[in-house]
Amino acid sequence: MTARHLQRVIPSMPTSDGAGVKLRRSIGAQRGLYLDPFLMLDEFGTDNPGDYIAGFPAHPHRGFETVTYMLDGRMQHRDHLGNVGDLGPGGVQWMTAGRGVIHSEMPLQESGRMRGFQLWINLPAAEKMKPAGYRDIPAAEIPEVALPGGGTVKVIAGTVGEVSGPVNGPSNRLSTDPLYLDIELRAGGRFEQAIAAGHNAFVYAYEGSLSIGEGAAAKAIPTQAAGVLTPGDTVTLTAGPNGLRAVLIAGKPIGEPVVQYGPFVMNTREEIEQAIRDYNDGTLAKAA
């Protein structure tokens, strides 16, 4: 087994998106700051409704997948295909934009805390123009693994031991082979996870602190920053004195050119220009 260590840190930067929703962006914070196949990770979290109430009105996507994971609060998804989905605490929406989707994500609350993540996962060229689709996964369908030290791991995608999440299990593999775990550890708690050799991986601590690796090689990463891991096939996380909540995310690199223009992610500039034309003339909104 080859242990993974901390390779670099990508701090999250305050920004806003949609109609002014305030959030923090790490992966994708700067143009080209991707971690193949991951394009962007946004963390949103606030008790102030003014920071989220305007939501994300109708907007298009093409060429990638969005994964929205809610920790607190409620959002509603609506798209041009007639799909409506309500996303509550602990729930996940896994949306494949494919050839095109126009959707909105609006809060279903006027007060209280709203907190969660949105991850963008690229699609290989062969899948960028496949039909759009999405899946709402309620919290009850996301398995939780109890750890010997008293912590827990929620398995959103991939496998922990013998437990597989609702996405990318042994019988429903995705081409990017994503692993998406939400980890909670007590002070000093440890968690070791196998990660396929050759996959890119990062950890994002959103509460508490952690170190990556063991012994003298262990390195700490700050809260609200993405810690990109070195190559290897296993990683060990250790919680700091105040415990830890973090997401561990990994995936198989695509190894293709990435050309992004806002909500469109393709392989060439010509494909981006075609996506803009398709959106403007209504072709993007037509069913495949």
matplotlib code that plots the C-alpha trace (Angstrom):
import matplotlib.pyplot as plt

x = [0.0, 1.3, 0.1, -1.1, 0.1, -0.7, 0.5, -0.9, -3.6, -6.2, -7.8, -11.5, -12.2, -15.4, -17.5, -21.1, -23.1, -26.7, -28.7, -26.1, -25.8, -22.7, -20.4, -16.7, -15.0, -11.8, -11.5, -12.1, -11.6, -9.2, -9.5, -7.7, -7.5, -9.1, -8.3, -9.3, -12.2, -13.3, -14.1, -15.4, -16.3, -18.5, -19.3, -22.3, -23.3, -25.1, -27.8, -28.6, -31.4, -30.1, -27.1, -29.2, -32.8, -32.4, -31.2, -30.2, -32.8, -33.1, -29.7, -28.3, -25.6, -23.9, -21.0, -20.7, -22.4, -23.4, -23.7, -25.5, -25.2, -27.4, -26.3, -29.0, -32.0, -34.1, -33.8, -36.1, -34.8, -36.9, -35.8, -37.1, -37.8, -40.5, -38.6, -39.1, -37.1, -37.0, -33.6, -33.6, -31.0, -28.6, -30.0, -28.1, -29.0, -26.9, -27.6, -26.1, -26.4, -25.2, -26.2, -28.2, -30.4, -32.0, -32.8, -33.3, -32.3, -34.4, -34.6, -37.7, -37.2, -37.3, -35.2, -32.9, -29.6, -28.7, -25.5, -24.0, -21.8, -22.0, -19.4, -19.0, -17.6, -16.5, -17.8, -15.6, -16.1, -18.0, -20.7, -20.9, -23.9, -25.8, -29.4, -29.8, -31.0, -31.0, -31.5, -32.7, -31.3, -32.9, -30.8, -32.4, -30.9, -27.3, -25.6, -23.7, -20.8, -19.9, -16.1, -14.4, -13.3, -16.8, -16.9, -19.1, -18.8, -21.7, -21.2, -22.6, -20.6, -18.2, -17.5, -16.2, -15.3, -18.3, -20.7, -21.5, -23.3, -26.3, -24.0, -21.1, -21.5, -20.2, -23.3, -23.6, -20.0, -19.6, -16.8, -15.2, -15.5, -16.2, -15.8, -17.7, -17.6, -18.8, -16.6, -17.2, -14.5, -14.1, -11.0, -8.0, -10.1, -8.6, -10.0, -8.2, -9.7, -8.5, -8.4, -7.8, -4.2, -4.2, -7.3, -7.1, -8.3, -8.7, -10.1, -12.1, -12.5, -15.6, -15.6, -12.7, -9.2, -7.3, -3.9, -3.2, -0.8, 0.9, 3.8, 6.4, 5.0, 1.6, 0.6, -2.3, -4.7, -6.7, -10.4, -12.3, -9.5, -9.1, -6.1, -5.0, -3.4, -0.3, -0.6, -1.1, -3.8, -4.7, -5.1, -5.2, -7.1, -6.7, -9.0, -7.7, -8.5, -12.0, -13.0, -13.6, -16.2, -14.8, -15.6, -13.2, -13.6, -11.7, -12.2, -10.6, -9.0, -10.4, -7.2, -8.9, -8.8, -11.1, -12.7, -15.1, -17.4, -19.6, -22.1, -20.7, -17.7, -16.6, -13.3, -12.9, -13.8, -15.9, -18.0, -18.5, -19.6, -22.1, -23.4, -24.0, -25.8, -27.9, -28.9, -29.8, -31.9, -33.6, -31.9, -30.3, -33.7, -35.0, -35.1, -32.3]
y = [0.0, 3.5, 6.2, 9.5, 12.8, 16.4, 17.8, 21.3, 23.5, 25.4, 28.0, 28.7, 32.2, 34.2, 34.8, 34.8, 33.1, 32.8, 35.9, 36.8, 33.7, 34.0, 31.0, 29.9, 28.3, 26.2, 23.9, 26.1, 29.4, 30.5, 29.7, 26.4, 25.5, 22.2, 18.7, 16.4, 15.3, 17.9, 21.4, 23.2, 22.9, 25.5, 25.6, 27.6, 28.2, 31.1, 31.9, 35.1, 34.7, 37.7, 35.6, 32.9, 34.0, 35.0, 31.6, 30.4, 31.4, 29.5, 28.9, 26.4, 23.7, 21.5, 18.9, 18.0, 16.8, 18.8, 17.2, 19.2, 18.0, 19.7, 19.8, 22.2, 23.9, 23.1, 23.9, 23.1, 22.1, 22.7, 22.1, 22.6, 18.9, 19.2, 17.7, 19.0, 17.9, 19.0, 18.7, 18.6, 18.2, 15.3, 14.9, 14.8, 15.7, 14.2, 15.9, 15.0, 18.1, 16.1, 17.8, 20.4, 21.3, 24.6, 24.5, 26.6, 26.0, 28.1, 28.1, 26.5, 28.7, 32.3, 32.1, 29.8, 28.1, 26.9, 25.0, 22.5, 21.9, 21.9, 19.9, 20.0, 16.8, 16.9, 14.4, 12.7, 13.8, 10.6, 11.5, 15.3, 15.2, 12.4, 13.1, 15.1, 13.5, 13.8, 11.9, 13.1, 11.0, 11.6, 11.3, 8.0, 6.4, 7.4, 4.7, 5.7, 3.6, 3.7, 3.9, 2.1, 5.4, 6.7, 8.7, 8.1, 8.2, 8.9, 7.1, 9.3, 7.7, 4.8, 2.3, 2.2, -1.4, -3.4, -0.5, 1.2, 4.5, 5.1, 6.4, 4.6, 1.3, -2.1, -2.4, 1.2, 2.4, 5.9, 6.6, 9.0, 6.5, 9.1, 8.6, 11.1, 10.7, 12.9, 12.1, 13.1, 12.3, 12.9, 14.7, 12.6, 10.2, 8.4, 7.3, 5.3, 4.9, 3.1, 5.2, 3.8, 4.4, 6.9, 8.7, 12.4, 13.1, 15.9, 16.6, 19.6, 20.3, 22.3, 22.0, 21.4, 20.5, 17.6, 16.2, 14.0, 11.1, 9.6, 10.3, 12.8, 12.9, 14.1, 17.6, 19.8, 21.6, 24.7, 24.7, 25.7, 24.7, 21.8, 19.6, 18.0, 14.5, 13.0, 9.7, 6.5, 4.0, 4.8, 7.9, 8.4, 11.4, 12.4, 14.9, 17.8, 18.7, 20.0, 17.0, 17.1, 17.2, 16.9, 15.6, 13.3, 13.3, 11.3, 10.4, 9.0, 11.7, 12.1, 13.5, 15.6, 19.4, 21.5, 24.6, 26.4, 29.3, 29.9, 27.0, 25.2, 22.8, 21.2, 20.1, 22.9, 26.5, 25.5, 23.3, 26.2, 28.4, 25.8, 25.5, 29.2, 29.1, 26.1, 27.9, 31.2, 29.4, 27.0, 23.9, 23.2, 22.9, 20.3, 16.7, 14.5]
z = [0.0, -0.9, 1.4, 0.0, 1.6, 1.2, -2.1, -2.1, -0.6, -2.5, -0.2, -0.7, -1.8, -1.0, -4.1, -5.2, -7.9, -9.2, -8.2, -5.5, -3.4, -1.2, -1.1, -0.9, -4.0, -3.8, -6.8, -9.8, -7.9, -10.6, -14.3, -15.0, -11.3, -11.9, -10.5, -13.3, -13.4, -10.9, -12.2, -9.1, -5.4, -3.8, -0.1, 1.0, 4.6, 6.3, 8.8, 6.9, 4.4, 2.5, 1.5, -0.2, -0.7, -4.3, -5.2, -8.6, -11.2, -14.5, -16.2, -18.7, -18.4, -20.9, -20.8, -17.1, -13.9, -10.8, -7.4, -4.7, -1.1, 1.5, 5.1, 6.3, 4.7, 1.7, -2.1, -5.0, -8.4, -11.6, -15.1, -18.7, -18.9, -16.3, -13.4, -9.9, -6.9, -3.3, -1.6, 2.2, 5.0, 4.2, 0.7, -2.6, -6.2, -8.8, -12.1, -15.5, -17.8, -20.8, -24.0, -22.2, -19.3, -18.2, -14.5, -11.4, -7.8, -5.4, -1.6, 0.0, 3.2, 4.0, 7.2, 9.0, 8.1, 4.6, 4.2, 1.8, -1.2, -5.0, -6.9, -10.7, -12.3, -15.9, -18.5, -21.2, -24.8, -25.5, -22.9, -23.1, -25.5, -23.9, -22.7, -19.6, -16.4, -12.6, -9.5, -6.1, -3.2, 0.2, 3.3, 4.2, 1.1, 1.9, 4.1, 7.2, 8.4, 12.1, 12.8, 15.7, 17.2, 17.4, 14.1, 11.1, 7.3, 5.0, 1.6, -1.2, -4.0, -4.1, -1.4, 2.2, 3.1, 2.1, 2.0, -1.3, -1.8, -4.0, -6.8, -8.4, -6.6, -8.0, -10.3, -11.5, -12.2, -13.7, -16.2, -13.7, -10.9, -8.2, -4.5, -2.3, 1.5, 4.3, 7.4, 11.0, 13.6, 17.3, 18.6, 17.6, 15.6, 12.6, 9.3, 6.6, 3.1, 0.0, -3.1, -6.6, -7.7, -10.5, -9.3, -8.3, -4.7, -2.3, 1.2, 2.3, 6.0, 6.8, 10.6, 12.9, 11.7, 10.4, 9.4, 6.4, 6.7, 9.8, 12.0, 11.0, 7.4, 8.6, 7.5, 8.6, 6.3, 7.2, 7.5, 4.4, 2.0, -0.4, 0.4, -2.8, -2.2, -3.7, -5.8, -3.8, -3.0, 0.6, 2.8, 6.6, 8.1, 11.8, 13.5, 15.4, 19.1, 18.2, 16.0, 12.3, 9.6, 6.0, 2.6, 0.8, -2.9, -5.6, -9.2, -12.4, -14.5, -18.0, -19.6, -22.2, -23.0, -20.9, -22.4, -20.1, -20.8, -17.7, -17.5, -20.6, -20.4, -23.6, -25.3, -27.9, -28.4, -31.4, -29.2, -26.7, -29.6, -30.7, -27.1, -27.0, -30.4, -29.3, -26.1, -27.9, -30.6, -28.2, -29.5, -26.2, -24.5, -26.9, -25.7, -27.2]

ax = plt.figure().add_subplot(projection="3d")
ax.plot(x, y, z, "-o")
ax.set_aspect("equal")
plt.show()
